[in-house]
Amino acid sequence: MITVLFFAKYKEELQTDQLQLDWQPGWQTLGDVRDHLARRGAPWTLLDDPTLMCALNQEMCPLGTPIQAGDELVFFPMVTGG
């Protein structure tokens, strides 16, 4: 099982802040989980956003980062400001 958290606009648009997903044998990277969720259709396709930021076990990382059962994934929008 993995935990997926959503922050800011993703939390609002998806109307959830957390999912518990059963581990799928084909998952190798954070991007695989993102793709799995996006295939659910609208509004999950929002996760195809090229500015999507992600973290694995509280460390920012790219979508190509390897994952394993028990991990915590976080999807959030790019933060800007000045």
Phi and psi restraints in degrees (range 20) as a CNS / XPLOR table:
assign (resid 1 and name C) (resid 2 and name N)
       (resid 2 and name CA) (resid 2 and name C) 1.0 -128.9 20.0 2
assign (resid 2 and name N) (resid 2 and name CA)
       (resid 2 and name C) (resid 3 and name N) 1.0 156.1 20.0 2
assign (resid 2 and name C) (resid 3 and name N)
       (resid 3 and name CA) (resid 3 and name C) 1.0 -107.1 20.0 2
assign (resid 3 and name N) (resid 3 and name CA)
       (resid 3 and name C) (resid 4 and name N) 1.0 132.6 20.0 2
assign (resid 3 and name C) (resid 4 and name N)
       (resid 4 and name CA) (resid 4 and name C) 1.0 -121.0 20.0 2
assign (resid 4 and name N) (resid 4 and name CA)
       (resid 4 and name C) (resid 5 and name N) 1.0 124.1 20.0 2
assign (resid 4 and name C) (resid 5 and name N)
       (resid 5 and name CA) (resid 5 and name C) 1.0 -108.5 20.0 2
assign (resid 5 and name N) (resid 5 and name CA)
       (resid 5 and name C) (resid 6 and name N) 1.0 147.3 20.0 2
assign (resid 5 and name C) (resid 6 and name N)
       (resid 6 and name CA) (resid 6 and name C) 1.0 -126.0 20.0 2
assign (resid 6 and name N) (resid 6 and name CA)
       (resid 6 and name C) (resid 7 and name N) 1.0 135.2 20.0 2
assign (resid 6 and name C) (resid 7 and name N)
       (resid 7 and name CA) (resid 7 and name C) 1.0 -122.0 20.0 2
assign (resid 7 and name N) (resid 7 and name CA)
       (resid 7 and name C) (resid 8 and name N) 1.0 158.1 20.0 2
assign (resid 7 and name C) (resid 8 and name N)
       (resid 8 and name CA) (resid 8 and name C) 1.0 55.1 20.0 2
assign (resid 8 and name N) (resid 8 and name CA)
       (resid 8 and name C) (resid 9 and name N) 1.0 -129.1 20.0 2
assign (resid 8 and name C) (resid 9 and name N)
       (resid 9 and name CA) (resid 9 and name C) 1.0 -61.6 20.0 2
assign (resid 9 and name N) (resid 9 and name CA)
       (resid 9 and name C) (resid 10 and name N) 1.0 -29.8 20.0 2
assign (resid 9 and name C) (resid 10 and name N)
       (resid 10 and name CA) (resid 10 and name C) 1.0 -68.5 20.0 2
assign (resid 10 and name N) (resid 10 and name CA)
       (resid 10 and name C) (resid 11 and name N) 1.0 -41.9 20.0 2
assign (resid 10 and name C) (resid 11 and name N)
       (resid 11 and name CA) (resid 11 and name C) 1.0 -60.3 20.0 2
assign (resid 11 and name N) (resid 11 and name CA)
       (resid 11 and name C) (resid 12 and name N) 1.0 -44.2 20.0 2
assign (resid 11 and name C) (resid 12 and name N)
       (resid 12 and name CA) (resid 12 and name C) 1.0 -67.8 20.0 2
assign (resid 12 and name N) (resid 12 and name CA)
       (resid 12 and name C) (resid 13 and name N) 1.0 -48.9 20.0 2
assign (resid 12 and name C) (resid 13 and name N)
       (resid 13 and name CA) (resid 13 and name C) 1.0 -70.0 20.0 2
assign (resid 13 and name N) (resid 13 and name CA)
       (resid 13 and name C) (resid 14 and name N) 1.0 -35.9 20.0 2
assign (resid 13 and name C) (resid 14 and name N)
       (resid 14 and name CA) (resid 14 and name C) 1.0 -85.7 20.0 2
assign (resid 14 and name N) (resid 14 and name CA)
       (resid 14 and name C) (resid 15 and name N) 1.0 -10.5 20.0 2
assign (resid 14 and name C) (resid 15 and name N)
       (resid 15 and name CA) (resid 15 and name C) 1.0 57.4 20.0 2
assign (resid 15 and name N) (resid 15 and name CA)
       (resid 15 and name C) (resid 16 and name N) 1.0 36.5 20.0 2
assign (resid 15 and name C) (resid 16 and name N)
       (resid 16 and name CA) (resid 16 and name C) 1.0 -157.0 20.0 2
assign (resid 16 and name N) (resid 16 and name CA)
       (resid 16 and name C) (resid 17 and name N) 1.0 150.8 20.0 2
assign (resid 16 and name C) (resid 17 and name N)
       (resid 17 and name CA) (resid 17 and name C) 1.0 -109.6 20.0 2
assign (resid 17 and name N) (resid 17 and name CA)
       (resid 17 and name C) (resid 18 and name N) 1.0 -6.9 20.0 2
assign (resid 17 and name C) (resid 18 and name N)
       (resid 18 and name CA) (resid 18 and name C) 1.0 -159.1 20.0 2
assign (resid 18 and name N) (resid 18 and name CA)
       (resid 18 and name C) (resid 19 and name N) 1.0 143.0 20.0 2
assign (resid 18 and name C) (resid 19 and name N)
       (resid 19 and name CA) (resid 19 and name C) 1.0 -130.7 20.0 2
assign (resid 19 and name N) (resid 19 and name CA)
       (resid 19 and name C) (resid 20 and name N) 1.0 146.7 20.0 2
assign (resid 19 and name C) (resid 20 and name N)
       (resid 20 and name CA) (resid 20 and name C) 1.0 -110.8 20.0 2
assign (resid 20 and name N) (resid 20 and name CA)
       (resid 20 and name C) (resid 21 and name N) 1.0 118.7 20.0 2
assign (resid 20 and name C) (resid 21 and name N)
       (resid 21 and name CA) (resid 21 and name C) 1.0 -114.4 20.0 2
assign (resid 21 and name N) (resid 21 and name CA)
       (resid 21 and name C) (resid 22 and name N) 1.0 136.6 20.0 2
assign (resid 21 and name C) (resid 22 and name N)
       (resid 22 and name CA) (resid 22 and name C) 1.0 -67.6 20.0 2
assign (resid 22 and name N) (resid 22 and name CA)
       (resid 22 and name C) (resid 23 and name N) 1.0 138.9 20.0 2
assign (resid 22 and name C) (resid 23 and name N)
       (resid 23 and name CA) (resid 23 and name C) 1.0 -62.2 20.0 2
assign (resid 23 and name N) (resid 23 and name CA)
       (resid 23 and name C) (resid 24 and name N) 1.0 134.6 20.0 2
assign (resid 23 and name C) (resid 24 and name N)
       (resid 24 and name CA) (resid 24 and name C) 1.0 -109.1 20.0 2
assign (resid 24 and name N) (resid 24 and name CA)
       (resid 24 and name C) (resid 25 and name N) 1.0 132.0 20.0 2
assign (resid 24 and name C) (resid 25 and name N)
       (resid 25 and name CA) (resid 25 and name C) 1.0 -57.0 20.0 2
assign (resid 25 and name N) (resid 25 and name CA)
       (resid 25 and name C) (resid 26 and name N) 1.0 -29.7 20.0 2
assign (resid 25 and name C) (resid 26 and name N)
       (resid 26 and name CA) (resid 26 and name C) 1.0 -78.9 20.0 2
assign (resid 26 and name N) (resid 26 and name CA)
       (resid 26 and name C) (resid 27 and name N) 1.0 -9.1 20.0 2
assign (resid 26 and name C) (resid 27 and name N)
       (resid 27 and name CA) (resid 27 and name C) 1.0 -75.1 20.0 2
assign (resid 27 and name N) (resid 27 and name CA)
       (resid 27 and name C) (resid 28 and name N) 1.0 126.6 20.0 2
assign (resid 27 and name C) (resid 28 and name N)
       (resid 28 and name CA) (resid 28 and name C) 1.0 -123.4 20.0 2
assign (resid 28 and name N) (resid 28 and name CA)
       (resid 28 and name C) (resid 29 and name N) 1.0 -31.0 20.0 2
assign (resid 28 and name C) (resid 29 and name N)
       (resid 29 and name CA) (resid 29 and name C) 1.0 -130.2 20.0 2
assign (resid 29 and name N) (resid 29 and name CA)
       (resid 29 and name C) (resid 30 and name N) 1.0 166.6 20.0 2
assign (resid 29 and name C) (resid 30 and name N)
       (resid 30 and name CA) (resid 30 and name C) 1.0 -58.1 20.0 2
assign (resid 30 and name N) (resid 30 and name CA)
       (resid 30 and name C) (resid 31 and name N) 1.0 -37.4 20.0 2
assign (resid 30 and name C) (resid 31 and name N)
       (resid 31 and name CA) (resid 31 and name C) 1.0 -62.2 20.0 2
assign (resid 31 and name N) (resid 31 and name CA)
       (resid 31 and name C) (resid 32 and name N) 1.0 -32.1 20.0 2
assign (resid 31 and name C) (resid 32 and name N)
       (resid 32 and name CA) (resid 32 and name C) 1.0 -63.0 20.0 2
assign (resid 32 and name N) (resid 32 and name CA)
       (resid 32 and name C) (resid 33 and name N) 1.0 -39.9 20.0 2
assign (resid 32 and name C) (resid 33 and name N)
       (resid 33 and name CA) (resid 33 and name C) 1.0 -69.0 20.0 2
assign (resid 33 and name N) (resid 33 and name CA)
       (resid 33 and name C) (resid 34 and name N) 1.0 -43.4 20.0 2
assign (resid 33 and name C) (resid 34 and name N)
       (resid 34 and name CA) (resid 34 and name C) 1.0 -57.3 20.0 2
assign (resid 34 and name N) (resid 34 and name CA)
       (resid 34 and name C) (resid 35 and name N) 1.0 -46.3 20.0 2
assign (resid 34 and name C) (resid 35 and name N)
       (resid 35 and name CA) (resid 35 and name C) 1.0 -62.5 20.0 2
assign (resid 35 and name N) (resid 35 and name CA)
       (resid 35 and name C) (resid 36 and name N) 1.0 -41.6 20.0 2
assign (resid 35 and name C) (resid 36 and name N)
       (resid 36 and name CA) (resid 36 and name C) 1.0 -57.5 20.0 2
assign (resid 36 and name N) (resid 36 and name CA)
       (resid 36 and name C) (resid 37 and name N) 1.0 -45.2 20.0 2
assign (resid 36 and name C) (resid 37 and name N)
       (resid 37 and name CA) (resid 37 and name C) 1.0 -69.0 20.0 2
assign (resid 37 and name N) (resid 37 and name CA)
       (resid 37 and name C) (resid 38 and name N) 1.0 -41.8 20.0 2
assign (resid 37 and name C) (resid 38 and name N)
       (resid 38 and name CA) (resid 38 and name C) 1.0 -63.2 20.0 2
assign (resid 38 and name N) (resid 38 and name CA)
       (resid 38 and name C) (resid 39 and name N) 1.0 -30.5 20.0 2
assign (resid 38 and name C) (resid 39 and name N)
       (resid 39 and name CA) (resid 39 and name C) 1.0 -68.2 20.0 2
assign (resid 39 and name N) (resid 39 and name CA)
       (resid 39 and name C) (resid 40 and name N) 1.0 -9.7 20.0 2
assign (resid 39 and name C) (resid 40 and name N)
       (resid 40 and name CA) (resid 40 and name C) 1.0 -67.7 20.0 2
assign (resid 40 and name N) (resid 40 and name CA)
       (resid 40 and name C) (resid 41 and name N) 1.0 -14.8 20.0 2
assign (resid 40 and name C) (resid 41 and name N)
       (resid 41 and name CA) (resid 41 and name C) 1.0 90.9 20.0 2
assign (resid 41 and name N) (resid 41 and name CA)
       (resid 41 and name C) (resid 42 and name N) 1.0 -172.9 20.0 2
assign (resid 41 and name C) (resid 42 and name N)
       (resid 42 and name CA) (resid 42 and name C) 1.0 -61.6 20.0 2
assign (resid 42 and name N) (resid 42 and name CA)
       (resid 42 and name C) (resid 43 and name N) 1.0 139.9 20.0 2
assign (resid 42 and name C) (resid 43 and name N)
       (resid 43 and name CA) (resid 43 and name C) 1.0 -87.7 20.0 2
assign (resid 43 and name N) (resid 43 and name CA)
       (resid 43 and name C) (resid 44 and name N) 1.0 3.0 20.0 2
assign (resid 43 and name C) (resid 44 and name N)
       (resid 44 and name CA) (resid 44 and name C) 1.0 -64.8 20.0 2
assign (resid 44 and name N) (resid 44 and name CA)
       (resid 44 and name C) (resid 45 and name N) 1.0 -21.4 20.0 2
assign (resid 44 and name C) (resid 45 and name N)
       (resid 45 and name CA) (resid 45 and name C) 1.0 -62.9 20.0 2
assign (resid 45 and name N) (resid 45 and name CA)
       (resid 45 and name C) (resid 46 and name N) 1.0 -15.4 20.0 2
assign (resid 45 and name C) (resid 46 and name N)
       (resid 46 and name CA) (resid 46 and name C) 1.0 -54.7 20.0 2
assign (resid 46 and name N) (resid 46 and name CA)
       (resid 46 and name C) (resid 47 and name N) 1.0 -27.6 20.0 2
assign (resid 46 and name C) (resid 47 and name N)
       (resid 47 and name CA) (resid 47 and name C) 1.0 -71.5 20.0 2
assign (resid 47 and name N) (resid 47 and name CA)
       (resid 47 and name C) (resid 48 and name N) 1.0 -9.2 20.0 2
assign (resid 47 and name C) (resid 48 and name N)
       (resid 48 and name CA) (resid 48 and name C) 1.0 -77.0 20.0 2
assign (resid 48 and name N) (resid 48 and name CA)
       (resid 48 and name C) (resid 49 and name N) 1.0 2.5 20.0 2
assign (resid 48 and name C) (resid 49 and name N)
       (resid 49 and name CA) (resid 49 and name C) 1.0 -55.5 20.0 2
assign (resid 49 and name N) (resid 49 and name CA)
       (resid 49 and name C) (resid 50 and name N) 1.0 123.6 20.0 2
assign (resid 49 and name C) (resid 50 and name N)
       (resid 50 and name CA) (resid 50 and name C) 1.0 -66.2 20.0 2
assign (resid 50 and name N) (resid 50 and name CA)
       (resid 50 and name C) (resid 51 and name N) 1.0 -15.0 20.0 2
assign (resid 50 and name C) (resid 51 and name N)
       (resid 51 and name CA) (resid 51 and name C) 1.0 -95.8 20.0 2
assign (resid 51 and name N) (resid 51 and name CA)
       (resid 51 and name C) (resid 52 and name N) 1.0 5.6 20.0 2
assign (resid 51 and name C) (resid 52 and name N)
       (resid 52 and name CA) (resid 52 and name C) 1.0 -55.5 20.0 2
assign (resid 52 and name N) (resid 52 and name CA)
       (resid 52 and name C) (resid 53 and name N) 1.0 131.9 20.0 2
assign (resid 52 and name C) (resid 53 and name N)
       (resid 53 and name CA) (resid 53 and name C) 1.0 -108.5 20.0 2
assign (resid 53 and name N) (resid 53 and name CA)
       (resid 53 and name C) (resid 54 and name N) 1.0 154.1 20.0 2
assign (resid 53 and name C) (resid 54 and name N)
       (resid 54 and name CA) (resid 54 and name C) 1.0 -146.8 20.0 2
assign (resid 54 and name N) (resid 54 and name CA)
       (resid 54 and name C) (resid 55 and name N) 1.0 160.1 20.0 2
assign (resid 54 and name C) (resid 55 and name N)
       (resid 55 and name CA) (resid 55 and name C) 1.0 -139.7 20.0 2
assign (resid 55 and name N) (resid 55 and name CA)
       (resid 55 and name C) (resid 56 and name N) 1.0 150.6 20.0 2
assign (resid 55 and name C) (resid 56 and name N)
       (resid 56 and name CA) (resid 56 and name C) 1.0 -126.7 20.0 2
assign (resid 56 and name N) (resid 56 and name CA)
       (resid 56 and name C) (resid 57 and name N) 1.0 118.9 20.0 2
assign (resid 56 and name C) (resid 57 and name N)
       (resid 57 and name CA) (resid 57 and name C) 1.0 51.5 20.0 2
assign (resid 57 and name N) (resid 57 and name CA)
       (resid 57 and name C) (resid 58 and name N) 1.0 45.9 20.0 2
assign (resid 57 and name C) (resid 58 and name N)
       (resid 58 and name CA) (resid 58 and name C) 1.0 70.4 20.0 2
assign (resid 58 and name N) (resid 58 and name CA)
       (resid 58 and name C) (resid 59 and name N) 1.0 20.6 20.0 2
assign (resid 58 and name C) (resid 59 and name N)
       (resid 59 and name CA) (resid 59 and name C) 1.0 -124.6 20.0 2
assign (resid 59 and name N) (resid 59 and name CA)
       (resid 59 and name C) (resid 60 and name N) 1.0 124.4 20.0 2
assign (resid 59 and name C) (resid 60 and name N)
       (resid 60 and name CA) (resid 60 and name C) 1.0 -59.9 20.0 2
assign (resid 60 and name N) (resid 60 and name CA)
       (resid 60 and name C) (resid 61 and name N) 1.0 143.1 20.0 2
assign (resid 60 and name C) (resid 61 and name N)
       (resid 61 and name CA) (resid 61 and name C) 1.0 -159.9 20.0 2
assign (resid 61 and name N) (resid 61 and name CA)
       (resid 61 and name C) (resid 62 and name N) 1.0 164.4 20.0 2
assign (resid 61 and name C) (resid 62 and name N)
       (resid 62 and name CA) (resid 62 and name C) 1.0 -81.2 20.0 2
assign (resid 62 and name N) (resid 62 and name CA)
       (resid 62 and name C) (resid 63 and name N) 1.0 165.6 20.0 2
assign (resid 62 and name C) (resid 63 and name N)
       (resid 63 and name CA) (resid 63 and name C) 1.0 -62.3 20.0 2
assign (resid 63 and name N) (resid 63 and name CA)
       (resid 63 and name C) (resid 64 and name N) 1.0 -22.5 20.0 2
assign (resid 63 and name C) (resid 64 and name N)
       (resid 64 and name CA) (resid 64 and name C) 1.0 -81.2 20.0 2
assign (resid 64 and name N) (resid 64 and name CA)
       (resid 64 and name C) (resid 65 and name N) 1.0 4.4 20.0 2
assign (resid 64 and name C) (resid 65 and name N)
       (resid 65 and name CA) (resid 65 and name C) 1.0 -69.5 20.0 2
assign (resid 65 and name N) (resid 65 and name CA)
       (resid 65 and name C) (resid 66 and name N) 1.0 130.0 20.0 2
assign (resid 65 and name C) (resid 66 and name N)
       (resid 66 and name CA) (resid 66 and name C) 1.0 -62.5 20.0 2
assign (resid 66 and name N) (resid 66 and name CA)
       (resid 66 and name C) (resid 67 and name N) 1.0 145.9 20.0 2
assign (resid 66 and name C) (resid 67 and name N)
       (resid 67 and name CA) (resid 67 and name C) 1.0 -127.5 20.0 2
assign (resid 67 and name N) (resid 67 and name CA)
       (resid 67 and name C) (resid 68 and name N) 1.0 166.2 20.0 2
assign (resid 67 and name C) (resid 68 and name N)
       (resid 68 and name CA) (resid 68 and name C) 1.0 -147.1 20.0 2
assign (resid 68 and name N) (resid 68 and name CA)
       (resid 68 and name C) (resid 69 and name N) 1.0 164.0 20.0 2
assign (resid 68 and name C) (resid 69 and name N)
       (resid 69 and name CA) (resid 69 and name C) 1.0 -55.1 20.0 2
assign (resid 69 and name N) (resid 69 and name CA)
       (resid 69 and name C) (resid 70 and name N) 1.0 140.4 20.0 2
assign (resid 69 and name C) (resid 70 and name N)
       (resid 70 and name CA) (resid 70 and name C) 1.0 95.1 20.0 2
assign (resid 70 and name N) (resid 70 and name CA)
       (resid 70 and name C) (resid 71 and name N) 1.0 -9.6 20.0 2
assign (resid 70 and name C) (resid 71 and name N)
       (resid 71 and name CA) (resid 71 and name C) 1.0 -71.6 20.0 2
assign (resid 71 and name N) (resid 71 and name CA)
       (resid 71 and name C) (resid 72 and name N) 1.0 158.9 20.0 2
assign (resid 71 and name C) (resid 72 and name N)
       (resid 72 and name CA) (resid 72 and name C) 1.0 -113.5 20.0 2
assign (resid 72 and name N) (resid 72 and name CA)
       (resid 72 and name C) (resid 73 and name N) 1.0 120.8 20.0 2
assign (resid 72 and name C) (resid 73 and name N)
       (resid 73 and name CA) (resid 73 and name C) 1.0 -107.6 20.0 2
assign (resid 73 and name N) (resid 73 and name CA)
       (resid 73 and name C) (resid 74 and name N) 1.0 144.8 20.0 2
assign (resid 73 and name C) (resid 74 and name N)
       (resid 74 and name CA) (resid 74 and name C) 1.0 -131.7 20.0 2
assign (resid 74 and name N) (resid 74 and name CA)
       (resid 74 and name C) (resid 75 and name N) 1.0 132.7 20.0 2
assign (resid 74 and name C) (resid 75 and name N)
       (resid 75 and name CA) (resid 75 and name C) 1.0 -115.7 20.0 2
assign (resid 75 and name N) (resid 75 and name CA)
       (resid 75 and name C) (resid 76 and name N) 1.0 131.4 20.0 2
assign (resid 75 and name C) (resid 76 and name N)
       (resid 76 and name CA) (resid 76 and name C) 1.0 -152.6 20.0 2
assign (resid 76 and name N) (resid 76 and name CA)
       (resid 76 and name C) (resid 77 and name N) 1.0 157.3 20.0 2
assign (resid 76 and name C) (resid 77 and name N)
       (resid 77 and name CA) (resid 77 and name C) 1.0 -77.4 20.0 2
assign (resid 77 and name N) (resid 77 and name CA)
       (resid 77 and name C) (resid 78 and name N) 1.0 159.1 20.0 2
assign (resid 77 and name C) (resid 78 and name N)
       (resid 78 and name CA) (resid 78 and name C) 1.0 -60.6 20.0 2
assign (resid 78 and name N) (resid 78 and name CA)
       (resid 78 and name C) (resid 79 and name N) 1.0 135.6 20.0 2
assign (resid 78 and name C) (resid 79 and name N)
       (resid 79 and name CA) (resid 79 and name C) 1.0 -96.5 20.0 2
assign (resid 79 and name N) (resid 79 and name CA)
       (resid 79 and name C) (resid 80 and name N) 1.0 129.8 20.0 2
assign (resid 79 and name C) (resid 80 and name N)
       (resid 80 and name CA) (resid 80 and name C) 1.0 -126.0 20.0 2
assign (resid 80 and name N) (resid 80 and name CA)
       (resid 80 and name C) (resid 81 and name N) 1.0 164.3 20.0 2
assign (resid 80 and name C) (resid 81 and name N)
       (resid 81 and name CA) (resid 81 and name C) 1.0 164.7 20.0 2
assign (resid 81 and name N) (resid 81 and name CA)
       (resid 81 and name C) (resid 82 and name N) 1.0 -179.8 20.0 2
